[in-house]
Amino acid sequence: MDSNGLALEDLSRDECMRLMASVPVGRIVYTRQALPAVELVNFAFANGDIVIRTDAGGTLVAAIHGAVVAFEADSVDVARQAGWSVTAIGQCQAVIDDAELCGLRKIGLRPWIPGDRDHFIRIAPVIVTGRWLSTGT
């Protein structure tokens, strides 16, 4: 516990995945033109992987195919100075198998941005870390 009463608690992989699945949006962190880039995206889980639905011709798809990326999700209660943050790191792949695409279209992941967004990206988490921040009370 910190002198100001705040406590940080490391989370297990299972707890990290449960918390991440409880929120509708996260941030994908990747490299674009040799520089760090971050995009806010809505997402879902399928078979333990993070799934994003996007535009097949967008800059995100072009930049991340086969790349190792980070994905971060969090929830913060500013008034209580409490919350959690989870980061998953893994390889990113476009989903191209017809049967798998059919299944992903049924999981309820709907794009928030208008337009043709029928391209699915899968991130297979290899390293998953997270922390819970609380006031210790």
N, C-alpha and C positions, 0 to 999 in steps of 0.2 A: 504494500500500500504506500502511496506517495504521501508526502507531508500535507498535501492539501485535501486528503481524504479520497482521492481517486485511486481506483484499482484496475489493473489490466490483467485479464485472464486469457491465456492461450486456449484455443478451441481445438477439439479433436476433428479429424477429417469428416466424420459422420455429422457432427454438429455443424461444421462449416457448410456442408452440402445441404443440410436441412434448412439452415438460415438463408442460404442463397436462394433456395427454391421458394422461400416465403415472400420474395419481393418480385415485382414485375419488370424492373429495369436494372441494368448494370452498365459497366463501361468496358469496352474492349480496348486493350492497349497493344499497339503494334508499331511497326516501323514503316514510314512512308518517305521515300526519297532520302533514306539514311537518317531520318529524324524521327523522334518519338511522336506518335499520334494517339489520340484518345477519342472514342466516339461513344456517346450514350445510345444504348439499344435496348429494346425489349427482348425478352428471351424466355425459353422454357427448357425443361430437362427431358431427355429421352434416353433411356437405357444408360443412365449415369453420365451422359454427355450434355454439355451446354449447347443449345441449338438457337441460332439466329436466323430469321427470315428476312431477306433483303433483295435488292435489285441486282440481277446477274451482271449488269453492265456498270455497276457503280465502282467508285474508287476503292471502297472497302474490300470488295471481292478481289480486285486486281492486286491489292497490296498484301493480302494475307494468305493466298492459296499456298498451302503446305508450310507456312511459317509457324514458328513457335510464338504464341501470343500470351498475354496475360488477360484475365477477365476478373473484374472487381465488382462486388456488390456490397451494399451497406445499408444500415438503417440507423438513424441518429435521432435522439430526443434531446433537442437543444436545451429545453427548460430543465431537464433532469441531469444534463451533462452525462448522458449514458448512450450506449449504442454498441454496434458491432461492425466490423469490416472483415470481408473475406476475399482472398485472392486465389484464383486457380490459374495455373500455368500449364499449357499443353499445346500440342500441334493442332492446327486448324486445317480442316479439309472441307471441300465442297461435297455435298451429298449428290451423287449422280445415279445411284441404283434406283430403278423405277419402283420396285416394291418398297424400298425404304422411304422414298419420296412420298408415296401414297400413304404410308403410315404417319409420316411427319405432318402431312396436310390435315390429319385428323386429331392432332394433339391440342388444337385450339390456339395455336400461336398465330395471332393476327397482327399484321404490320400496322403501326400507328401512322405511318406516312402514306398518303395516297399514291396510287400507281401500281404498276406490275411488279410485285414483290414475291415472286414464286421461286426464289433461289434460296436453298437452305445451306447453312454453314454449321459444321459440327466442331466443337472444341472438346477434345478428350483430356480431361484434367489429369495431370501426372503429379504435380506438386500443388497441394492445397493447404493454405495457412489462413488463420483467422484469429482475431482477438476481440474480446468483449471488454468494453470500458464501462465502469460503473462508479458510483460515488462511494461504494463500499458500505452503504447503509442497508 
